[in-house]
Amino acid sequence: MSQRQSYAVGTGLFIVLGFAALGYLATQTTSVANTSRGPSYTIEAHFANIGQLKERAPVKVAGVRIGQVQSIMLDPGKETADVKLSIDNRYNQIPDNSVATIFTSGLLGDQYVGVQYGNSKKLVADGGTLALTRPAQQLEEMLGKFFGAGSAADNLSGSYVVKARFTNVGALSAGSPVKMAGVAIGSVQSVQADPVKLDAEVTLAIDKKYDQIPDDSAAAVFTSGLIGTQYVAIQPGGSPDMLKNGDELVLTQSALQIEDLIGKFLVNGSPGDKKGTDSGKAGDGGKH
């Protein structure tokens, strides 16, 4: 057998073994998820997005399975999913301020609910609810983080709403991050065109723990990197009065368009060109 044929056979065996390993891991993940471990009690959690979470998916604490997803239903009249979790009775010491998050096992694995314990003395009883949740992370959000935009702040303590008006929002959309000093402090709740004032009204949901933002602060629409997604940046002012729910940010800076940049460059030229022209004129004056 020639060296080329041996290489081809080896490559084929490697691919076959790779698919066999993936199939084995998928089977093992499913079997673990479907395992029942005796008496249990039920608690609820509400998520804005469950991704591909399915019934009988594992519920874990610190990577250890403590139960499984019992049922998934859409809340009537709301855009949230009501997820019931069946927890083994021996794990009955879950603080009521614990956080439930939807994670993915590995890169292509199944999704599960991970619970991070809080510090409350009060425990979640049978039929109780975990109020603090994080939804499944979407591919679009991960791509936005990869290109430098970052994700919006997790809203674990509630939020308050402020508004801002822009003559141009570029590609800003609902769900985009709101940042201050580069740190995500909230997200864009909505972007609507005002048919009377002919501008865009942007509603910002700010995490309540950031409640010390002066009311004369400025808001600007920026782009992360060269081809990143857009976000709203808040630059704090110096007023002693703070923003409250329903207030409007008066000082705003609209999104800068690539056409504006190109036009400004063509009209004014680069700073080096301008300096060269001025020095040329000064030289001419010196000759005369």
C-alpha positions in Angstrom: 0.0 0.0 0.0 1.4 3.4 -1.0 2.0 6.2 1.4 -0.9 8.2 -0.2 -3.4 5.4 0.2 -2.3 4.9 3.9 -2.9 8.6 4.5 -6.4 8.4 2.9 -7.3 5.4 5.0 -6.1 7.0 8.2 -8.1 10.2 7.5 -11.2 8.2 6.8 -10.9 6.2 10.0 -10.3 9.4 12.0 -13.6 11.0 10.6 -15.6 7.8 11.3 -14.3 7.7 14.9 -15.1 11.3 15.3 -18.7 10.8 14.3 -19.0 7.8 16.5 -17.7 9.8 19.5 -20.3 12.5 18.8 -23.1 10.0 18.6 -22.0 8.4 21.9 -21.8 11.7 23.7 -25.3 12.7 22.4 -26.7 9.4 23.7 -25.1 9.8 27.1 -26.4 13.4 27.4 -29.9 12.3 26.6 -29.8 9.4 29.1 -28.5 11.6 31.9 -31.2 14.2 31.2 -34.0 11.5 31.4 -32.8 9.9 34.7 -35.3 10.2 37.6 -34.0 10.2 41.1 -37.0 9.6 43.4 -39.3 12.1 45.3 -39.1 15.7 44.2 -40.7 19.1 44.7 -41.6 21.7 42.0 -40.5 25.3 41.6 -41.1 27.8 38.8 -38.8 30.2 36.8 -39.8 32.6 34.1 -37.5 33.3 31.1 -37.6 35.9 28.3 -36.1 33.3 26.0 -35.5 29.5 26.6 -33.6 28.8 23.3 -33.7 25.1 22.7 -34.5 24.0 26.2 -36.7 20.9 26.4 -38.6 19.0 29.0 -36.6 16.6 31.1 -33.4 18.7 30.5 -31.2 18.7 33.6 -31.2 21.3 36.4 -27.7 21.7 37.9 -26.0 23.5 40.7 -22.2 23.8 40.4 -22.3 21.3 37.5 -24.1 18.7 39.7 -27.6 17.5 38.6 -30.3 18.2 41.2 -33.4 17.8 39.1 -34.9 18.2 35.7 -37.3 20.4 33.6 -40.8 19.2 34.2 -42.8 21.4 31.8 -42.4 24.5 29.6 -45.4 26.8 28.8 -45.9 30.3 27.4 -47.4 32.6 30.0 -50.8 33.8 28.7 -50.7 37.3 27.4 -46.9 37.6 28.1 -43.7 37.2 26.1 -42.2 34.9 28.8 -41.9 31.2 29.2 -43.1 29.5 32.4 -40.6 26.7 33.2 -41.4 24.3 36.0 -38.4 22.6 37.6 -38.6 19.3 39.4 -36.0 19.3 42.1 -34.9 16.2 44.1 -36.2 16.5 47.7 -32.7 16.2 49.2 -31.8 19.5 47.6 -34.4 21.6 49.5 -32.1 24.4 50.7 -32.2 26.7 47.7 -32.3 30.4 48.7 -35.2 32.4 47.2 -32.8 34.9 45.6 -30.9 32.3 43.6 -30.4 32.9 39.9 -31.6 30.4 37.2 -29.7 30.6 33.9 -30.1 28.6 30.7 -26.7 27.2 29.6 -25.5 25.0 26.8 -23.4 21.9 27.4 -20.2 22.4 25.3 -20.4 23.9 21.8 -23.2 21.8 20.3 -24.6 20.1 23.4 -28.1 20.2 24.9 -29.3 23.1 27.0 -30.0 22.9 30.7 -30.9 25.1 33.7 -28.1 26.1 36.0 -28.9 27.5 39.4 -26.5 29.8 41.3 -27.3 30.0 45.0 -28.1 33.4 46.5 -27.5 34.5 50.1 -31.1 34.8 51.4 -32.1 33.1 54.6 -35.5 32.4 53.0 -35.7 29.2 51.0 -37.8 28.4 47.9 -40.7 26.1 49.0 -42.7 23.6 46.9 -44.6 25.7 44.4 -42.4 28.7 44.8 -40.7 30.8 42.1 -37.2 31.8 41.3 -37.6 35.5 40.4 -34.1 36.1 39.2 -33.4 34.5 35.8 -31.1 34.9 32.8 -32.4 33.7 29.4 -30.6 31.5 26.9 -27.9 33.4 25.0 -28.7 33.7 21.3 -26.2 33.3 18.4 -26.7 37.0 17.4 -25.7 38.2 20.9 -22.6 36.0 20.9 -21.6 37.3 17.5 -22.1 40.9 18.7 -19.9 40.2 21.7 -17.3 38.6 19.4 -17.2 41.8 17.2 -16.8 43.9 20.3 -20.3 45.3 21.2 -20.7 43.2 24.3 -24.0 42.1 25.6 -26.5 44.1 27.6 -26.4 44.1 31.4 -28.3 41.3 33.1 -31.4 42.8 34.6 -31.4 41.1 38.0 -32.4 44.0 40.2 -35.1 45.6 38.0 -34.8 48.6 35.8 -36.0 52.1 35.2 -36.7 53.7 31.8 -35.3 56.9 30.3 -35.7 58.3 26.8 -33.5 60.0 24.3 -34.1 61.5 20.8 -31.7 61.2 17.9 -31.8 62.6 14.4 -30.2 59.3 13.2 -29.8 56.0 15.0 -28.0 54.1 12.2 -28.5 50.4 12.7 -29.4 50.7 16.4 -32.1 48.2 17.4 -34.0 46.9 20.4 -31.7 44.8 22.6 -28.6 46.7 21.9 -26.4 47.5 24.9 -26.4 50.7 26.9 -22.9 51.5 28.2 -21.3 53.9 30.6 -17.5 54.0 30.8 -17.5 50.9 28.5 -19.6 48.9 31.0 -23.0 47.6 30.1 -25.6 49.1 32.4 -28.8 48.3 30.5 -30.3 47.8 27.0 -32.3 49.5 24.3 -35.9 48.7 25.0 -37.4 50.2 21.8 -36.6 52.4 18.8 -39.5 54.3 17.2 -39.8 57.0 14.6 -41.7 60.2 15.6 -43.9 61.3 12.7 -44.3 64.8 14.1 -40.8 65.7 15.2 -39.2 63.6 12.4 -36.6 62.0 14.7 -36.1 58.7 16.5 -37.3 58.2 20.0 -35.2 55.6 21.8 -36.3 54.1 25.1 -33.5 52.9 27.4 -33.9 50.3 30.2 -31.3 51.0 32.9 -30.5 48.6 35.7 -31.7 50.1 39.0 -28.3 49.6 40.6 -27.1 52.4 38.3 -29.5 55.0 39.7 -26.9 57.8 40.3 -26.7 59.1 36.7 -26.9 63.0 36.5 -29.9 64.3 34.6 -27.6 66.4 32.4 -25.8 63.4 31.0 -25.3 63.0 27.3 -26.2 59.9 25.2 -24.5 59.0 21.9 -24.9 56.2 19.4 -21.5 54.6 18.8 -20.2 51.6 16.8 -18.0 48.9 18.3 -14.9 48.7 16.2 -14.9 49.0 12.4 -17.8 46.6 11.6 -19.2 46.0 15.1 -22.8 46.5 16.2 -24.1 49.8 17.5 -24.8 50.7 21.1 -25.8 53.8 23.2 -23.0 55.3 25.3 -23.9 57.6 28.3 -21.4 60.2 29.4 -22.3 61.4 32.9 -22.8 65.1 33.5 -22.3 67.2 36.6 -25.8 68.0 37.8 -26.7 67.2 41.4 -30.0 65.8 40.3 -30.2 62.2 39.1 -32.2 60.6 36.3 -35.5 59.2 37.3 -37.9 56.8 35.7 -39.6 58.4 32.6 -37.0 61.2 32.3 -35.5 62.2 28.9 -31.8 62.8 28.1 -31.7 66.1 26.3 -28.1 66.0 25.2 -27.6 63.5 22.4 -25.2 62.7 19.6 -26.5 60.8 16.6 -24.9 57.9 14.8 -22.0 58.9 12.5 -22.6 57.5 9.0 -19.8 56.3 6.7 -21.0 58.7 4.0 -20.4 61.6 6.4 -16.9 60.4 7.2 -16.0 60.0 3.5 -17.5 63.4 2.5 -15.7 65.2 5.3 -12.4 63.6 4.3 -12.9 64.5 0.6 -13.8 68.1 1.4 -11.3 68.8 4.1 -8.6 66.3 3.4 -6.4 64.8 6.1 -4.8 66.9 8.8 -1.4 66.3 7.3 -2.6 67.7 3.9 -4.0 70.8 5.6 -0.8 71.5 7.4 1.2 71.0 4.2 -1.0 73.5 2.4 -0.7 76.1 5.2 3.1 75.8 5.3 3.2 76.1 1.6 1.3 79.4 1.7 3.6 80.6 4.5 6.6 79.7 2.4 5.3 81.6 -0.6 4.7 84.6 1.5 8.3 84.4 2.7 9.6 84.4 -0.8 7.6 87.4 -1.8 
